[in-house]
Amino acid sequence: MTSANLELPAARRVQIPEPAARCASVIRRVAVLLFENCSFIVTVVLGEIFQAANESAVYANLNVRYDLRFLSATGGNVKCSSSICVWTDEINASHRPGLDALFVSDGAGVAAAAAACDERLVQWLRRTHANMIPVVPLGEGRRLFQAACGSAERQPAGSGDDVCGAQGVEERDHTNVRLELMKGALILIARDMGEDCARGVAEHVMPETLPALSSLLGGQPDSGSVDRVHIAARWMKENCQSSISIEDAARLVDMSTRNFQRCFKSEVGVTPSAYLLHARFSIICSLLTHSELPVDKIARRTGMGNGDRLAKVFRRHLHLSPTEYRTRARRVAGI
């Protein structure tokens, strides 16, 4: 019989330039309660989700990290349906106030009458729920959670009505369980890291679930939002030579900055920042080619602040300085 320790490694240390280097990571502790003959896909998918979230946090320079733990009633190896064993900690030893979320796995063991009548396990689940820790029961795990928490539990705490349906186990398949996993995990990730990071994790781990997760990840903008996006886009293009910001554009059309950015990207195809930069670049490149204005003055006239900032942006996007661009553009234009 194969045995696997699927516990994720501790949050990696990342070298971040000062002053951000002294910002300590916030560790979110997520636990998965396993039972005999549980689906191995639960352990694998959750591991992939939170590993992807940690990598996304590093890339986005966020200070949130996830620590995933596997638990069982007695601890030790738990045999999954694929005959692979997963090492688990005992629930009492692992229960601590710092737990941020709990997934209750599916599997034949949880559906057994012995599991549902295990008073020690039931009391542990009740304490976890009473401490306002979000709980996401999966498949047959919902039966145990309802037995433990009774009518007090109408939906998984912090997860919304769409995280777990009321279908019987005979109506569930691996796709449904995987979708429940993704929904429950993305609610946590969106809360801690934002919708964009949550969407990126979904695209990386299970892109086929994105249509079913559209409401959770923001969905498509309505017609009213689309109209406001076009108004804001026109305003940014007309005023790009001023020192305007994305926040200014969002306020103009009475939208939150996050919702404005999401709707703008969905409708226009690029972020508001990229759109504004493109509008400015069109004017900057024209001035560099057809005028004798110094680079610093061009930067001030196009909302770029100063020549140093303009030079950095040029090198990042065009891989040459404004002066080099001017020389090449004039040569091509025969000026």
C-alpha positions in Angstrom: 0.0 0.0 0.0 1.4 3.4 -1.0 1.7 6.0 1.7 1.9 9.8 1.0 2.5 12.8 3.2 0.6 15.5 1.4 1.2 18.2 3.9 2.3 21.4 2.1 5.7 22.8 2.9 6.0 25.8 5.2 5.5 29.2 3.5 8.5 30.0 1.5 10.7 32.9 2.4 10.8 35.6 -0.3 13.4 38.3 -0.7 11.4 41.5 -1.1 13.1 44.9 -1.5 13.0 47.4 1.4 10.8 48.6 3.0 8.5 45.7 2.2 11.0 43.1 3.4 10.1 43.7 7.0 6.4 43.0 6.5 5.7 39.6 8.2 3.6 37.1 6.4 0.0 36.4 7.6 -0.4 32.6 7.9 -3.9 31.3 7.1 -4.3 27.8 8.6 -6.6 25.6 6.6 -7.5 22.1 7.7 -9.1 19.1 5.9 -10.9 16.5 8.0 -10.4 13.1 6.3 -12.1 9.7 6.7 -11.4 6.2 5.5 -12.1 5.7 1.8 -12.2 9.5 1.2 -11.6 10.7 -2.3 -7.9 11.2 -3.0 -8.9 14.0 -5.4 -9.8 16.1 -2.3 -6.3 16.1 -1.0 -4.7 16.6 -4.4 -6.9 19.5 -5.5 -6.8 21.4 -2.3 -3.0 21.0 -2.2 -2.8 22.4 -5.8 -5.2 25.3 -5.0 -3.4 26.6 -1.9 0.0 26.0 -3.4 -1.1 28.1 -6.4 -2.4 30.7 -4.1 0.9 30.9 -2.2 2.8 31.2 -5.5 0.3 33.9 -6.6 0.9 35.8 -3.4 4.7 35.8 -3.9 4.2 37.1 -7.5 1.8 39.8 -6.4 4.0 40.7 -3.4 1.2 40.0 -0.9 1.9 39.0 2.6 -0.7 36.1 2.9 0.4 32.5 3.0 -1.7 29.3 3.4 -0.7 26.4 5.6 -2.7 23.3 4.7 -3.1 20.5 7.3 -4.8 17.1 7.1 -6.8 15.8 10.2 -8.7 12.7 11.3 -10.4 11.5 14.4 -7.5 9.4 15.6 -4.6 10.7 13.6 -2.1 8.6 11.6 -2.6 7.1 8.1 -6.0 7.4 6.4 -6.6 5.2 3.4 -8.1 7.0 0.5 -10.4 5.3 -2.1 -7.4 4.9 -4.4 -5.6 2.8 -1.7 -3.1 5.7 -1.1 -2.7 6.6 2.5 -2.4 10.2 3.7 -0.8 11.1 7.0 -3.1 13.1 9.3 -2.9 14.8 12.7 -5.4 14.0 15.5 -8.2 16.5 15.8 -7.7 17.4 19.4 -4.0 17.9 19.0 -4.6 20.1 15.9 -7.6 22.1 17.1 -6.4 25.6 18.0 -8.0 29.1 17.9 -5.8 30.0 14.9 -7.6 27.7 12.5 -9.0 29.8 9.7 -11.1 27.3 7.6 -12.1 23.6 7.7 -13.0 21.3 4.8 -15.0 18.1 5.8 -14.1 15.4 3.3 -16.4 13.0 1.6 -16.0 9.2 1.7 -17.6 6.0 2.9 -16.2 6.4 6.4 -18.0 9.7 7.1 -21.3 8.2 6.0 -21.0 5.3 8.4 -23.2 5.4 11.4 -20.2 5.0 13.7 -18.7 8.3 12.4 -21.9 10.2 12.8 -22.2 8.9 16.4 -18.6 9.6 17.4 -19.4 12.1 20.2 -15.8 13.2 20.4 -15.8 14.1 16.7 -19.2 15.7 16.9 -18.2 17.9 19.8 -15.0 19.0 18.0 -17.0 20.0 14.9 -19.5 21.9 17.1 -16.6 23.8 18.8 -15.1 24.6 15.4 -18.4 25.9 14.1 -19.1 27.8 17.3 -15.8 29.7 16.9 -17.1 31.1 13.6 -14.6 29.2 11.6 -15.8 28.7 7.9 -16.6 25.1 7.3 -17.0 23.6 3.8 -18.5 20.0 3.9 -17.9 18.0 0.7 -20.2 15.2 -0.5 -21.1 12.8 2.3 -19.2 15.2 4.7 -22.4 17.3 4.7 -24.3 14.6 6.5 -21.8 14.5 9.4 -21.7 18.3 9.6 -25.5 18.5 9.7 -25.6 15.8 12.4 -23.1 17.7 14.5 -24.4 21.2 14.0 -28.1 20.5 13.3 -30.4 23.3 12.2 -27.8 25.9 13.2 -26.1 25.2 9.9 -28.0 26.3 6.8 -25.0 26.8 4.6 -21.2 26.5 5.0 -20.1 29.4 7.2 -18.6 32.2 5.1 -19.3 30.4 1.8 -22.7 31.3 0.5 -25.6 29.2 -0.8 -23.9 28.0 -3.9 -20.9 26.3 -2.3 -22.6 23.0 -1.4 -25.9 21.8 -2.8 -28.4 19.5 -1.1 -28.1 16.6 -3.6 -27.7 13.1 -2.2 -24.4 11.3 -2.5 -25.8 9.2 -5.3 -26.2 12.4 -7.5 -22.7 13.6 -6.9 -19.6 12.7 -9.0 -16.0 13.8 -8.9 -16.8 16.9 -11.0 -19.3 18.1 -8.3 -16.9 17.5 -5.5 -14.1 19.3 -7.4 -16.4 22.3 -8.0 -17.3 22.4 -4.3 -13.6 22.3 -3.4 -12.8 25.2 -5.8 -15.7 27.3 -4.6 -15.0 26.9 -1.0 -11.3 27.6 -1.4 -11.7 30.6 -3.8 -14.0 32.3 -1.3 -11.1 32.3 1.2 -8.6 33.3 -1.4 -10.8 36.1 -2.7 -11.3 37.4 0.8 -7.6 37.4 1.6 -6.0 38.2 -1.7 -8.7 39.7 -3.9 -10.8 38.5 -6.9 -8.0 38.8 -9.4 -5.8 36.4 -7.5 -8.7 34.0 -6.9 -9.5 34.0 -10.7 -5.8 33.4 -11.5 -5.8 30.4 -9.1 -8.9 28.9 -10.8 -7.5 29.4 -14.2 -4.3 27.6 -13.2 -5.8 24.7 -11.3 -9.2 24.0 -12.9 -9.9 26.3 -15.8 -12.9 24.2 -16.8 -14.7 25.4 -13.7 -14.6 29.1 -14.6 -18.1 29.3 -16.2 -19.6 27.9 -13.0 -17.6 30.3 -10.8 -18.5 33.5 -12.7 -20.7 34.8 -10.0 -18.1 34.2 -7.3 -15.3 35.7 -9.4 -17.3 38.8 -10.4 -19.1 37.5 -13.5 -19.7 39.6 -16.6 -20.6 43.3 -16.2 -24.2 44.4 -16.8 -25.3 46.8 -19.5 -25.2 49.7 -17.1 -21.6 49.0 -16.1 -20.6 48.6 -19.8 -22.0 52.0 -20.6 -20.1 53.5 -17.7 -16.9 51.8 -18.8 -17.1 53.4 -22.2 -17.8 56.8 -20.7 -14.7 56.4 -18.5 -12.6 55.2 -21.4 -13.5 58.2 -23.5 -12.8 60.5 -20.6 -9.3 58.9 -20.0 -8.4 59.3 -23.6 -9.5 62.9 -23.7 -7.7 63.8 -20.4 -4.6 61.5 -20.6 -2.3 64.5 -20.8 -3.3 65.4 -17.3 -2.2 63.7 -14.1 -5.4 61.6 -13.8 -5.6 58.2 -12.1 -7.7 55.0 -12.3 -9.4 56.0 -9.1 -10.4 59.3 -10.7 -12.0 57.4 -13.6 -13.8 55.1 -11.3 -15.2 58.0 -9.3 -16.3 59.7 -12.5 -18.7 56.9 -13.3 -19.6 56.2 -9.6 -18.0 52.7 -9.4 -15.7 51.2 -6.9 -12.1 51.0 -8.1 -12.1 47.1 -8.0 -15.4 46.8 -9.8 -14.3 49.4 -12.4 -11.1 47.5 -13.1 -12.9 44.2 -13.5 -15.6 45.6 -15.7 -13.1 47.6 -17.8 -10.9 44.5 -18.4 -13.9 42.4 -19.4 -15.3 45.0 -21.8 -12.2 46.6 -23.3 -9.8 43.7 -23.1 -7.0 45.5 -21.2 -6.8 47.0 -17.8 -7.6 50.7 -17.2 -3.9 51.3 -16.5 -2.8 49.7 -19.7 -5.4 51.7 -21.7 -4.3 55.0 -20.1 -0.7 54.2 -20.8 -1.4 53.4 -24.4 -3.3 56.7 -24.8 -0.4 58.6 -23.4 2.2 56.7 -25.4 0.4 57.7 -28.6 0.9 61.4 -27.8 4.4 60.9 -26.4 5.7 59.1 -29.5 4.2 61.7 -31.7 5.8 64.5 -29.8 9.2 62.7 -29.7 9.0 62.3 -33.5 7.6 65.6 -34.7 8.7 68.2 -32.0 11.9 69.5 -30.5 10.5 69.5 -26.9 12.9 68.1 -24.3 11.9 64.7 -22.9 11.3 66.2 -19.4 8.8 68.7 -20.8 7.0 66.0 -22.9 6.7 63.9 -19.7 5.0 66.8 -17.9 2.7 67.6 -20.8 1.5 64.0 -21.0 0.8 63.2 -17.3 4.0 61.2 -16.9 5.4 63.4 -14.2 9.0 63.8 -15.2 11.6 62.6 -17.7 13.1 60.0 -15.3 9.7 58.3 -14.9 9.0 58.5 -18.6 12.4 56.9 -19.3 11.7 54.0 -16.9 8.3 53.3 -18.5 9.9 53.5 -22.0 12.6 51.0 -21.1 10.1 48.6 -19.5 7.7 48.6 -22.4 9.8 49.4 -25.5 13.3 48.4 -24.2 14.9 51.7 -25.3 15.1 55.3 -23.9 12.9 58.2 -25.2 16.0 59.7 -26.8 16.8 56.5 -28.6 13.1 56.2 -29.8 13.3 59.8 -31.1 16.4 59.1 -33.1 15.0 55.9 -34.7 11.5 57.3 -35.3 12.9 60.4 -37.1 15.2 58.3 -39.2 12.3 56.1 -40.3 10.1 59.2 -41.0 12.9 60.9 -42.9 13.0 63.9 -40.6 
